[in-house]
Amino acid sequence: MSAPKRLSPNDPNSFSNPENVRVDHMHMKWNVDFAKKIIGGQVTYRLLPVTQPVQQIVFDTRQLTVNSVKSSDGKALLFKLGDPVLNFGQPLSIDVGSLFNSGSSSVEIQVDYETSPECSALQWLDAEQTAGKAHPYVFSQCEMIHARSLLPCVDTPFSKCTYTAEVTVPKALQALMSAEVSKDIVEVSDKKTNKFEQKVPIPAYLIAIAVGHIKSKKIGPRTTVWSEPEFVDASAYEFAETEEMLNAAEQLMGKYVWGVYDILVLPPSFPMGGMENPNVTFATPTLLAGDRSLANVIAHEISHSWTGNLVTNINFEHFWLNEGFTVYAERKIMSILKGEKFRQFECIGGWKSLTDCINTMKSDNPMTKLVTDLTGLDPDEFFSVVPYEKGSVFLYYLEEKVGGPAVFEPFFKHYIQENQFKSIDTDVFKKMFIDYFTNNLRISELIKDIDWDTWLYTTGMPPVKPSFDTSLADVCIELKNRWMEWDAVEPCPFSKGDLRKFFSQQITEFLAELLEEEVSLSKVQAMQTVYDFNSYKNCEIRFRWLRLCLKAKWEAQVPLVLQFVTEQGRMKYVRPLYREMYNWEEIRPRAIDHFKKTRSSMMSMSATIIAKDLHL
């Protein structure tokens, strides 16, 4: 099997043809079968013509069994599943010409199908893999191109539609979707059916489902947290500031249009920090640090309600329009809540993450461009912090270029409001920026020398490093310098008191500073004696500490690393730690063997990517 140059004109990763016929609405009737580990049922699509004549609609699919396709009056329609293409699945072509030839401005068709037990969008957990050990669990992750393994769909951000759903599950379990849940529940025997409605048009990658023994607790006028019962109270405490974040986001970007903003804390195998599924953010339990220090991830997912969900990249070659804008907005929210110095401090950490990423990927890697070419490539395999941090730095640079936040923020809100409900590319943003500021003679002169091509289309680090306020980072650098200057022969001059005035993010930054140095094994061991980093529960701290131990080749810490990559599946942590172990030749066989033993507990996308990291 080989991939063509581009699967469709608007998206290199989608077979679909939304430029000819558009899906306006979907209604799903699903039965969640834990015994077979499949979701089966029907999807009804409302189709609108874009061009004339309309002969067929093409959906994306992957490992789906399509049983039948019918028109609204029950007549069978001809359909064909094309040949599989690399990681992209198969096109499902359905003849709809006869329906549109009757003069209808819109038509409905119904597809009866079921998923495969190997569906890449779904993670099935047996009861013993959950906290309560009593009930099974399933959850989805459809970004980047996994929605096609959950249902036949137009799996491209180019196209958006509304949806409703009826989901039948075991009576003891609760279903949630990326939509508002109806209070109408139908119970029959040992089953119940939950109903959902998503009123705002969304791309397919934002379709989400989770089913498990989950309970809820209301934490604000618009927010309820959901999780397994064991974690409800901890989740409610951790995310208690959500309403404040929503208010700050509205101040920056305009009205929140989605109604409720709920948070579902998933089991540990969830591979992301958070996923911005509308109405219910999916969150990793690694955020439950006990001190709200990692709640900025919720600020990130809240920001996606505007940047990504409301204004969406046209395809994943322009992913920075989703993620770079969201990191920028997240940090603006934190500046409203915690002050501008905290935002500047977070930007410094972001620059370090970007530097580390590009050093790992190599500066000439084409995937270090902001606007990439994904022709024939699976976007999952090129997931990195580049679109997040390089994109955010570019917006910070533009903010400084036009005269600071007071000048840039009104444009930022204007950009959101003008493009809401749309899918756009980078040229749309560039033109809007230039047009907006050209009206101001003083600013139009300031922006003339912006090197758009270098920022957007050149590999490696950004062409300009902004000057960040370092006042909150200086104490981290000072402590790092003291450790580097100590000869590890004289008596240890450090104590627990060194960190007493540090907040959690500063401890994280201190370790990030050390990761940029060559720190001897004896010094790393001394740090453990003095600070007892092994006892820290904050995952950002644990992750950097364990990386530092691996870099220093402290073999006694390897079991802790293996435990960490097993007890949670967040790719941000797991991938770099596996890479560090792979690069340590003596430990490499242990890392590979451990991965092979635990691979079945990982979500499909994580296992596939880590296998490539380990050159399997």
C-alpha positions as CSV (number, residue, x, y, z in Angstrom):
1,M,0.0,0.0,0.0
2,S,1.3,3.4,-0.8
3,A,-0.1,6.9,-0.2
4,P,-0.9,9.3,-3.1
5,K,0.6,12.7,-3.1
6,R,-2.5,14.3,-1.4
7,L,-5.6,12.4,-0.5
8,S,-7.9,15.4,-1.1
9,P,-7.4,19.0,-2.3
10,N,-8.0,20.6,1.2
11,D,-6.4,18.0,3.4
12,P,-3.5,15.6,2.7
13,N,-4.8,13.2,5.4
14,S,-8.5,12.8,4.4
15,F,-10.3,11.0,1.5
16,S,-13.4,13.1,2.0
17,N,-15.0,15.6,-0.4
18,P,-16.6,18.4,1.7
19,E,-15.8,20.8,-1.2
20,N,-18.6,19.0,-3.1
21,V,-21.1,17.9,-0.5
22,R,-21.3,18.9,3.2
23,V,-22.4,17.0,6.3
24,D,-24.6,19.5,8.2
25,H,-25.7,17.3,11.1
26,M,-25.1,13.7,12.4
27,H,-27.2,11.6,14.7
28,M,-25.5,8.6,16.3
29,K,-27.4,5.6,17.8
30,W,-24.6,3.6,19.5
31,N,-24.5,0.5,21.6
32,V,-21.3,0.2,23.7
33,D,-20.4,-3.5,23.9
34,F,-17.8,-4.2,26.5
35,A,-17.8,-7.9,25.9
36,K,-16.8,-7.5,22.2
37,K,-15.0,-4.2,22.8
38,I,-16.8,-2.5,19.9
39,I,-19.3,0.3,19.4
40,G,-22.0,-0.5,16.9
41,G,-25.1,1.1,15.6
42,Q,-26.2,3.7,13.0
43,V,-25.3,7.2,12.0
44,T,-27.7,9.4,10.2
45,Y,-26.2,12.2,8.1
46,R,-27.9,15.3,6.8
47,L,-26.2,16.3,3.5
48,L,-26.1,19.7,1.8
49,P,-24.8,20.2,-1.8
50,V,-21.9,22.5,-2.2
51,T,-21.4,22.1,-6.0
52,Q,-23.7,20.7,-8.6
53,P,-24.2,18.0,-9.6
54,V,-23.5,15.8,-6.5
55,Q,-22.8,12.2,-7.4
56,Q,-21.3,10.8,-4.3
57,I,-20.1,11.5,-0.8
58,V,-16.8,10.1,0.5
59,F,-16.3,9.4,4.1
60,D,-13.1,8.5,5.9
61,T,-13.0,5.1,7.6
62,R,-10.5,2.9,9.3
63,Q,-11.1,-0.8,10.3
64,L,-14.9,-0.3,10.3
65,T,-17.4,-2.9,9.2
66,V,-20.1,-1.3,7.1
67,N,-23.2,-3.4,7.0
68,S,-25.6,-1.2,5.0
69,V,-26.3,2.3,3.7
70,K,-29.8,3.6,3.2
71,S,-31.7,6.7,2.2
72,S,-34.2,8.3,4.6
73,D,-37.0,6.2,3.0
74,G,-35.2,3.0,3.6
75,K,-33.9,2.3,0.1
76,A,-30.5,0.7,-0.1
77,L,-27.7,2.9,-1.6
78,L,-24.7,1.7,-3.4
79,F,-21.5,2.0,-1.5
80,K,-17.9,1.0,-1.9
81,L,-14.9,0.7,0.5
82,G,-11.7,1.6,-1.3
83,D,-8.3,0.0,-0.8
84,P,-6.5,0.8,2.5
85,V,-3.9,3.5,2.2
86,L,-1.0,3.5,4.8
87,N,-2.2,4.9,8.1
88,F,-5.2,6.7,6.6
89,G,-7.7,3.9,6.4
90,Q,-10.1,3.5,3.5
91,P,-12.5,5.8,1.6
92,L,-16.2,4.9,1.9
93,S,-17.9,6.2,-1.3
94,I,-21.7,6.3,-1.3
95,D,-23.8,7.1,-4.4
96,V,-26.2,9.9,-3.5
97,G,-26.7,11.4,-7.0
98,S,-30.3,10.0,-7.3
99,L,-31.2,11.7,-4.0
100,F,-30.0,15.1,-5.0
101,N,-31.3,14.7,-8.6
102,S,-34.8,14.7,-7.1
103,G,-34.4,18.4,-6.4
104,S,-33.9,18.2,-2.7
105,S,-31.8,20.9,-1.1
106,S,-30.8,18.5,1.7
107,V,-31.0,14.7,2.0
108,E,-30.5,12.2,4.8
109,I,-28.7,8.9,4.6
110,Q,-28.0,6.2,7.3
111,V,-25.0,4.0,7.7
112,D,-25.2,0.9,9.8
113,Y,-21.7,-0.2,11.0
114,E,-19.5,-1.3,13.9
115,T,-16.0,-0.5,15.1
116,S,-13.2,-3.0,15.3
117,P,-11.8,-4.2,18.7
118,E,-8.6,-2.6,17.5
119,C,-10.2,0.8,16.9
120,S,-7.4,3.3,17.3
121,A,-9.7,6.0,18.8
122,L,-10.8,3.9,21.7
123,Q,-9.1,2.6,24.9
124,W,-10.9,-0.3,26.5
125,L,-10.0,-1.0,30.1
126,D,-11.0,-4.1,32.0
127,A,-12.4,-3.7,35.5
128,E,-9.0,-4.5,37.2
129,Q,-7.4,-1.6,35.2
130,T,-9.6,1.0,36.9
131,A,-9.4,2.5,40.3
132,G,-12.5,0.8,41.6
133,K,-11.7,-2.6,40.1
134,A,-15.4,-3.3,39.7
135,H,-16.5,-2.0,36.3
136,P,-14.9,-1.7,32.8
137,Y,-14.2,1.6,31.2
138,V,-13.8,3.0,27.7
139,F,-12.7,6.4,26.4
140,S,-11.8,8.0,23.1
141,Q,-9.1,10.2,21.7
142,C,-9.9,11.2,18.1
143,E,-7.3,13.9,17.4
144,M,-5.5,13.8,15.0
145,I,-7.2,11.4,12.5
146,H,-8.7,8.7,14.7
147,A,-12.4,9.7,14.4
148,R,-12.5,7.6,11.2
149,S,-12.0,4.5,13.3
150,L,-14.9,5.4,15.6
151,L,-17.5,6.2,12.8
152,P,-17.6,6.9,9.1
153,C,-17.0,10.7,8.9
154,V,-15.6,13.6,7.1
155,D,-12.4,13.4,9.2
156,T,-10.9,16.7,8.4
157,P,-10.9,20.0,10.3
158,F,-11.9,21.6,7.0
159,S,-15.5,20.5,7.8
160,K,-17.7,21.1,10.8
161,C,-21.2,19.9,11.8
162,T,-23.5,19.6,14.8
163,Y,-24.5,16.3,16.2
164,T,-27.0,14.5,18.5
165,A,-26.5,11.0,20.0
166,E,-28.2,8.2,21.8
167,V,-25.7,6.0,23.6
168,T,-26.8,2.7,25.2
169,V,-24.5,1.4,28.0
170,P,-24.7,-1.0,31.0
171,K,-27.1,0.5,33.7
172,A,-24.3,0.8,36.3
173,L,-22.2,3.0,34.1
174,Q,-22.3,6.7,32.9
175,A,-21.7,7.9,29.4
176,L,-20.3,11.3,28.6
177,M,-19.8,12.9,25.2
178,S,-18.4,16.1,23.8
179,A,-21.9,17.6,24.0
180,E,-24.5,18.6,26.5
181,V,-26.1,15.7,28.2
182,S,-29.9,15.4,28.3
183,K,-31.7,14.6,31.5
184,D,-33.8,12.2,29.6
185,I,-32.5,8.7,30.3
186,V,-34.2,5.6,29.0
187,E,-33.7,2.4,31.1
188,V,-34.5,-1.1,29.8
189,S,-33.6,-4.2,31.7
190,D,-29.8,-3.9,32.5
191,K,-29.2,-1.2,30.0
192,K,-29.7,2.6,29.9
193,T,-29.6,5.1,27.1
194,N,-28.0,8.6,27.5
195,K,-28.9,11.4,25.1
196,F,-26.6,14.2,24.0
197,E,-26.7,17.3,21.8
198,Q,-23.9,19.4,20.4
199,K,-25.4,22.6,19.0
200,V,-22.2,24.2,17.8
201,P,-20.6,22.9,14.6
202,I,-17.4,21.0,15.3
203,P,-14.8,19.0,13.3
204,A,-14.8,15.2,13.6
205,Y,-11.7,15.1,15.8
206,L,-13.7,16.7,18.6
207,I,-16.2,13.9,18.8
208,A,-15.6,12.2,22.1
209,I,-17.1,9.5,24.3
210,A,-16.3,8.0,27.7
211,V,-18.2,5.3,29.5
212,G,-17.4,4.1,33.0
213,H,-18.3,4.0,36.7
214,I,-17.9,7.8,37.1
215,K,-19.4,10.2,39.5
216,S,-19.7,14.0,39.5
217,K,-19.3,17.1,41.7
218,K,-20.3,20.6,40.8
219,I,-17.6,23.1,41.3
220,G,-19.0,26.3,39.7
221,P,-22.0,27.7,37.9
222,R,-20.8,26.2,34.6
223,T,-18.5,23.4,35.7
224,T,-18.9,19.9,37.0
225,V,-16.0,17.5,37.5
226,W,-16.4,13.9,36.7
227,S,-14.1,11.0,37.6
228,E,-14.0,7.5,39.1
229,P,-15.5,8.0,42.7
230,E,-12.0,7.6,44.2
231,F,-10.8,10.9,42.6
232,V,-13.9,13.1,42.7
233,D,-13.0,15.1,45.8
234,A,-9.3,15.5,44.7
235,S,-10.4,16.6,41.2
236,A,-12.9,19.1,42.7
237,Y,-10.2,20.7,44.8
238,E,-7.6,20.7,42.0
239,F,-9.9,22.5,39.5
240,A,-11.8,24.8,41.9
241,E,-10.5,27.9,40.0
242,T,-12.1,26.9,36.7
243,E,-14.8,29.6,36.8
244,E,-12.2,32.2,37.3
245,M,-10.3,30.9,34.3
246,L,-13.5,31.0,32.2
247,N,-14.2,34.6,33.2
248,A,-10.6,35.6,32.3
249,A,-10.9,33.8,29.0
250,E,-14.1,35.7,28.1
251,Q,-12.4,38.9,29.0
252,L,-9.7,38.1,26.5
253,M,-11.6,36.4,23.7
254,G,-15.4,37.0,24.0
255,K,-18.4,35.1,25.1
256,Y,-18.1,31.4,25.9
257,V,-20.7,29.9,23.5
258,W,-20.6,26.2,24.6
259,G,-22.9,26.4,27.7
260,V,-21.3,24.1,30.3
261,Y,-17.6,23.5,30.8
262,D,-17.2,20.1,32.5
263,I,-13.9,18.2,33.2
264,L,-13.6,14.4,33.1
265,V,-10.5,13.0,34.9
266,L,-9.7,9.9,33.0
267,P,-7.8,6.7,34.0
268,P,-4.0,7.1,33.8
269,S,-3.5,5.5,30.4
270,F,-4.9,8.7,28.7
271,P,-2.0,9.9,26.5
272,M,-2.6,13.6,26.7
273,G,-2.4,16.3,29.4
274,G,-5.9,17.3,28.4
275,M,-8.1,17.1,25.3
276,E,-10.4,20.1,24.5
277,N,-13.5,18.1,23.7
278,P,-16.3,20.6,23.7
279,N,-18.4,20.8,26.9
280,V,-16.2,18.2,28.7
281,T,-12.5,18.5,28.7
282,F,-10.8,15.1,29.1
283,A,-7.9,15.4,31.6
284,T,-5.1,13.2,32.8
285,P,-5.0,12.3,36.5
286,T,-1.3,13.5,36.4
287,L,-2.8,17.0,37.0
288,L,-3.9,16.0,40.5
289,A,-0.8,17.4,42.2
290,G,-2.7,18.4,45.4
291,D,-1.6,22.0,45.2
292,R,-3.4,23.3,42.0
293,S,0.1,23.9,40.5
294,L,-0.8,22.0,37.3
295,A,-4.2,23.6,36.7
296,N,-2.7,25.7,33.9
297,V,-3.5,22.7,31.7
298,I,-7.2,23.5,32.3
299,A,-6.5,27.1,31.3
300,H,-5.0,25.7,28.1
301,E,-8.1,23.5,27.4
302,I,-10.5,26.4,28.3
303,S,-8.6,28.5,25.7
304,H,-9.3,25.9,23.1
305,S,-13.0,26.7,23.4
306,W,-12.1,29.7,21.2
307,T,-8.7,28.8,19.6
308,G,-9.2,25.4,18.0
309,N,-12.8,24.6,18.7
310,L,-14.3,27.9,17.5
311,V,-11.6,29.0,15.1
312,T,-10.1,25.9,13.7
313,N,-7.0,25.0,11.6
314,I,-8.1,24.0,8.1
315,N,-6.0,20.9,8.3
316,F,-3.2,19.7,10.6
317,E,-0.5,21.3,8.4
318,H,-1.6,24.5,10.1
319,F,-1.8,23.0,13.6
320,W,-0.1,26.0,15.1
321,L,-3.2,28.0,14.6
322,N,-4.8,25.7,17.1
323,E,-2.0,25.1,19.6
324,G,0.2,28.2,19.3
325,F,-2.8,30.4,19.8
326,T,-4.0,28.3,22.7
327,V,-0.7,28.4,24.5
328,Y,-0.6,32.2,24.0
329,A,-4.2,32.5,25.3
330,E,-3.5,30.2,28.3
331,R,-0.6,32.3,29.4
332,K,-2.7,35.5,29.0
333,I,-5.3,33.9,31.2
334,M,-2.7,33.1,33.9
335,S,-1.4,36.7,33.6
336,I,-4.9,38.0,34.5
337,L,-5.1,35.6,37.4
338,K,-1.5,35.6,38.7
339,G,0.2,38.6,37.2
340,E,2.3,39.4,34.2
341,K,5.5,38.1,35.8
342,F,4.0,34.7,36.1
343,R,3.2,34.7,32.4
344,Q,6.8,35.8,31.6
345,F,8.0,32.9,33.8
346,E,5.9,30.4,31.9
347,C,7.2,31.8,28.6
348,I,10.8,31.1,29.8
349,G,9.8,27.5,30.5
350,G,8.2,27.2,27.1
351,W,11.3,28.4,25.4
352,K,13.4,25.8,27.2
353,S,10.9,23.1,26.1
354,L,11.1,24.3,22.5
355,T,14.9,24.3,22.6
356,D,15.0,20.8,24.1
357,C,12.5,19.5,21.5
358,I,14.3,21.0,18.5
359,N,17.7,19.7,19.8
360,T,16.1,16.2,19.9
361,M,14.4,16.5,16.5
362,K,17.4,18.3,14.9
363,S,17.1,21.8,13.6
364,D,16.9,20.9,10.0
365,N,13.9,18.6,10.5
366,P,11.0,19.9,8.3
367,M,8.6,19.2,11.2
368,T,10.2,22.1,13.1
369,K,8.5,24.5,10.7
370,L,5.3,26.2,11.9
371,V,3.5,25.4,8.7
372,T,4.3,21.9,7.7
373,D,3.8,19.6,4.7
374,L,1.9,16.4,5.8
375,T,1.6,14.9,2.3
376,G,1.6,11.1,2.8
377,L,2.5,11.5,6.5
378,D,0.5,10.4,9.6
379,P,0.3,13.6,11.7
380,D,0.4,11.6,15.0
381,E,4.0,10.6,14.2
382,F,5.1,14.3,14.1
383,F,3.4,15.5,17.2
384,S,5.7,17.7,19.2
385,V,5.8,21.0,21.2
386,V,6.9,22.9,18.1
387,P,3.4,24.2,17.0
388,Y,2.7,25.0,20.7
389,E,5.8,26.9,21.7
390,K,7.1,28.2,18.4
391,G,3.6,29.3,17.6
392,S,3.2,31.0,21.0
393,V,6.5,32.7,20.7
394,F,5.6,34.1,17.3
395,L,2.4,35.6,18.7
396,Y,4.4,37.1,21.6
397,Y,6.8,38.6,19.1
398,L,3.9,40.1,17.2
399,E,2.5,41.5,20.4
400,E,5.8,43.2,21.2
401,K,6.1,44.4,17.6
402,V,2.9,46.3,17.6
403,G,3.4,47.9,21.0
404,G,2.5,45.4,23.7
405,P,-0.6,43.7,25.1
406,A,-2.9,46.9,25.1
407,V,-2.5,47.1,21.3
408,F,-2.4,43.4,20.4
409,E,-5.2,42.1,22.6
410,P,-8.0,44.0,20.8
411,F,-6.7,42.5,17.5
412,F,-6.6,39.0,19.1
413,K,-10.3,39.3,20.2
414,H,-11.2,40.7,16.7
415,Y,-9.4,37.7,15.1
416,I,-11.5,35.3,17.2
417,Q,-14.8,37.0,16.6
418,E,-14.3,37.3,12.8
419,N,-13.3,33.7,12.3
420,Q,-15.5,31.9,14.8
421,F,-17.2,28.8,13.4
422,K,-14.7,28.8,10.5
423,S,-11.8,26.6,9.5
424,I,-8.9,28.7,8.3
425,D,-5.3,28.6,7.1
426,T,-2.2,30.6,8.1
427,D,-2.7,33.0,5.1
428,V,-6.1,34.1,6.6
429,F,-4.4,35.0,9.9
430,K,-1.5,36.8,8.2
431,K,-3.8,38.9,5.9
432,M,-6.1,39.8,8.9
433,F,-3.1,40.9,11.0
434,I,-1.6,43.1,8.2
435,D,-5.0,44.6,7.2
436,Y,-5.9,45.4,10.8
437,F,-2.7,47.2,11.7
438,T,-2.2,48.8,8.3
439,N,-5.0,51.2,9.3
440,N,-2.6,52.6,12.0
441,L,0.2,54.6,10.2
442,R,2.6,54.3,13.2
443,I,2.1,50.6,13.6
444,S,2.1,49.8,9.9
445,E,5.7,51.1,9.8
446,L,6.6,48.9,12.8
447,I,5.4,45.7,11.1
448,K,6.9,46.1,7.7
449,D,10.1,44.2,8.6
450,I,8.4,41.1,10.0
451,D,10.0,38.2,8.3
452,W,6.9,36.1,7.8
453,D,8.5,33.4,5.7
454,T,11.3,32.7,8.2
455,W,8.9,32.5,11.1
456,L,6.4,30.3,9.2
457,Y,8.4,28.2,6.8
458,T,11.9,27.8,8.1
459,T,13.1,24.9,10.3
460,G,14.7,25.2,13.7
461,M,14.4,27.8,16.4
462,P,12.5,31.1,15.9
463,P,14.6,33.8,14.2
464,V,14.0,36.1,17.2
465,K,14.2,35.3,20.9
466,P,12.0,37.8,22.9
467,S,13.3,39.4,26.1
468,F,11.3,37.8,28.9
469,D,11.1,39.2,32.5
470,T,13.4,36.8,34.4
471,S,12.6,37.9,38.0
472,L,10.8,34.7,38.9
473,A,13.4,32.5,37.2
474,D,16.5,34.2,38.6
475,V,16.3,32.3,41.9
476,C,16.1,29.0,39.9
477,I,19.2,30.0,37.9
478,E,21.0,31.1,41.0
479,L,20.4,27.8,42.7
480,K,21.4,25.9,39.6
481,N,24.7,27.8,39.4
482,R,25.5,27.1,43.0
483,W,25.1,23.4,42.3
484,M,27.2,23.6,39.2
485,E,30.0,25.5,41.0
486,W,30.1,23.0,43.9
487,D,33.0,20.6,43.4
488,A,31.2,17.7,45.1
489,V,34.3,17.2,47.2
490,E,33.8,19.9,49.9
491,P,31.0,19.3,52.4
492,C,27.5,19.7,50.8
493,P,26.4,23.3,51.3
494,F,22.8,22.7,50.4
495,S,19.7,22.1,52.5
496,K,15.9,21.6,52.2
497,G,15.5,25.3,53.0
498,D,16.8,26.1,49.5
499,L,13.4,25.2,48.1
500,R,11.2,26.5,50.9
501,K,10.3,29.7,49.2
502,F,10.0,28.2,45.7
503,F,6.6,27.5,44.3
504,S,6.1,24.3,42.4
505,Q,6.8,25.8,39.0
506,Q,10.1,27.2,40.2
507,I,11.2,23.8,41.4
508,T,10.3,22.5,37.9
509,E,12.3,25.3,36.3
510,F,15.3,24.6,38.6
511,L,15.4,21.0,37.3
512,A,14.9,22.2,33.7
513,E,17.9,24.5,34.1
514,L,19.9,21.5,35.3
515,L,18.8,19.4,32.3
516,E,20.7,21.9,30.1
517,E,23.9,21.1,32.0
518,E,26.1,18.1,32.4
519,V,25.4,17.2,36.0
520,S,27.6,14.4,37.6
521,L,26.1,11.3,39.2
522,S,27.5,12.3,42.6
523,K,25.7,15.7,42.5
524,V,22.4,14.1,41.4
525,Q,22.7,11.6,44.3
526,A,23.4,14.5,46.6
527,M,20.3,16.3,45.4
528,Q,18.2,13.2,46.4
529,T,19.8,13.2,49.8
530,V,19.1,16.9,50.4
531,Y,15.8,17.4,48.6
532,D,14.3,13.9,48.4
533,F,12.9,14.4,44.9
534,N,11.9,10.8,44.8
535,S,9.0,11.6,47.2
536,Y,7.5,14.4,45.1
537,K,4.0,13.6,43.6
538,N,3.9,16.6,41.2
539,C,4.4,14.9,37.8
540,E,6.2,17.9,36.2
541,I,8.8,17.7,38.9
542,R,9.0,13.9,38.9
543,F,9.4,13.9,35.1
544,R,12.4,16.3,35.1
545,W,14.0,14.7,38.1
546,L,13.9,11.2,36.5
547,R,15.3,12.6,33.2
548,L,18.1,14.1,35.2
549,C,18.8,10.8,36.9
550,L,18.9,9.0,33.5
551,K,21.2,11.7,32.0
552,A,23.5,11.1,35.0
553,K,23.3,7.3,34.4
554,W,22.0,6.5,37.9
555,E,21.1,2.9,37.4
556,A,19.4,2.5,40.8
557,Q,16.7,5.0,39.7
558,V,15.7,3.0,36.6
559,P,13.0,1.0,38.4
560,L,11.4,4.4,39.4
561,V,11.5,5.5,35.7
562,L,9.9,2.2,34.6
563,Q,7.2,2.6,37.3
564,F,6.5,6.2,36.1
565,V,6.1,5.3,32.5
566,T,3.7,2.4,33.5
567,E,1.5,4.2,36.1
568,Q,0.5,6.9,33.6
569,G,0.5,7.1,29.8
570,R,1.0,10.8,29.1
571,M,3.1,11.1,26.0
572,K,4.7,14.3,27.2
573,Y,6.4,12.2,29.9
574,V,6.6,8.7,28.5
575,R,8.3,9.5,25.2
576,P,11.3,11.4,26.5
577,L,11.9,8.9,29.3
578,Y,11.8,6.0,26.8
579,R,14.1,7.9,24.5
580,E,16.6,8.6,27.3
581,M,16.6,4.9,28.3
582,Y,17.1,3.9,24.6
583,N,20.1,6.2,24.3
584,W,21.6,4.6,27.4
585,E,23.0,1.5,25.7
586,E,23.2,-0.7,28.9
587,I,19.6,0.0,29.8
588,R,18.2,-0.2,26.3
589,P,17.2,-3.9,26.5
590,R,15.4,-3.3,29.8
591,A,13.4,-0.4,28.3
592,I,12.4,-2.4,25.2
593,D,11.5,-5.4,27.3
594,H,9.4,-3.3,29.6
595,F,7.6,-1.6,26.7
596,K,6.8,-4.9,25.1
597,K,5.3,-6.2,28.4
598,T,3.2,-3.1,29.0
599,R,2.3,-2.1,25.5
600,S,-1.2,-3.7,25.6
601,S,-2.2,-1.3,28.4
602,M,-1.3,1.8,26.3
603,M,-3.6,3.6,24.0
604,S,-3.0,2.7,20.3
605,M,-1.5,6.1,19.3
606,S,0.9,6.1,22.2
607,A,2.1,2.5,21.6
608,T,2.7,3.1,17.9
609,I,4.7,6.3,18.4
610,I,6.8,4.9,21.3
611,A,7.5,1.7,19.3
612,K,9.0,4.0,16.6
613,D,11.0,5.9,19.3
614,L,12.5,2.5,20.3
615,H,13.2,1.6,16.7
616,L,11.0,-1.5,16.9
